Amino acid sequence: MNATLVAVVLSLFSAVAYAAAAVAQERLASRHPGTGLLRLLGNGAWWSSVGLNAAAALLHMVALKYGPLTVVQPLGALTLVAAVPMGARVAGRKVGAAEWRGTAFTLAGLAAILVTASGPAPEDVLSVPEAVAVAGATAALIGLLARRGAKPGLRHATASGFASGVASALTQTVTVAVTDRSGPLLSVQVIGVAVLVAAFAAAGLLLSQTAYRGGLGAPLAMVTLANPVAAAAIGLALLGERLQGGAAGMLLALAGAGIAGWGVVQLSRAAPEPGAVGDEDHPVAAVLALRPETASAEPALLPRPTTGPEHLTPL
C-alpha cells in the first residue's frame, strides 16, 4: 500500500478517537467548571478522555512515520467531520443541512491540500538545537497566549493547537530516528526530543481542557486550525517538505486551507438557543456548543447518565 495512503487511513481512525475524546472533555469541563488538576486526576471520566486521546495519539504517531507533516496534520480537521455521524447516530436523527455543508467544505479543502502536499515518507528529522529552538519559541508563545489571568477561550485554544502541532512535529523526529536504525535507539536526540513531546502533549491537553470551559464549538475549531499551521510551518521551514506544483500548487493549497477552515467553522459554530426553530436539525452543534451555564439541561444528544458524572455516556 502507498505510504501516503497508509498515513491518510491512520489519520482517519485517529480523528474518530480525538472526536470522542473532545466531546468527553467538554462534558466534564461543563459539569465541573473551575475544577483543579488534582480533582481531575481522581475523576474516572477524565481518565477515559485521556485514554481516548492516547489511542488517537498513537495512531497519529504511526501516521507520521508514513506521511509528511503537511499531509498528516491538516487531516486533523477530520475530527469534526467524524463528530457529525457520531452525533447524528446517538441522537437518532439525520445529519442536518448545516453539518452537510460544513463536511463538504472541509473534505473539499482537505482534498486540495492532499493533492499539493502528498509526498514520500519522511526522512529528515529535527536536530537537537533545532528541537530546542522550536520548543523555546513555542513555550514563549504559549506563555503569552495563556498568561495568568487570561479568560479561558480562544487564546487558550490557540495555545493548545500550537502545543499539539509542535508535539506532532517532534514526535515525527522521534519516530523516524528510532525506526531508521542508523543510530542508537536511546540517543540523546531521541530521549531529549521525547521529553519535549511529553511536555507539549500534556500542555496541549490541559490547555484544551481550560479552553473548553466556555463551550467546545469555537475553541475546538481554533485548536483544529492552529495545530496544522504550527506543524506545517516546521515541516516546510526545517524538514525540507515541499508543496507540489510550484506557484500554482501553493495557491491551490492556500485555497484548500481556506475552504477547509470555513468548513471547520461551520461544523463547530454555536447551536441555536434551546427551543429555537431548527434546533432539531443541529444535533452535533448542540453538543459542540454546550455551555457551563446550560449544562444542567443536557441536550437530547447526550442521554442523562444514571450512575453519576464519573461515567461517560457511551458514544
Secondary structure, 3 states (H helix, E strand, C coil): CCHHHHHHHHHHHHHHHHHHHHHHHHHHHHHCCCCCHHHHHCCHHHHHHHHHHHHHHHHHHHHHHHCCHHHHHHHHHHHHHHHHHHHHHHHCCCCCHHHHHHHHHHHHHHHHHHHHHCCCCCCCCCCHHHHHHHHHHHHHHHHHHCCCCCCCCHHHHHHHHHHHHHHHHHHHHHHHHHHCCCCCCCCHHHHHHHHHHHHHHHHHHHHHHHHHHHCCHHHHHHHHHHHHHHHHHHHHHHCCCCCCCHHHHHHHHHHHHHHHHHHHHHHHCCCCCCCCCCHHHCHHHHHHCCCHHHCCCCCCCCCCCCCCCCCCCCC
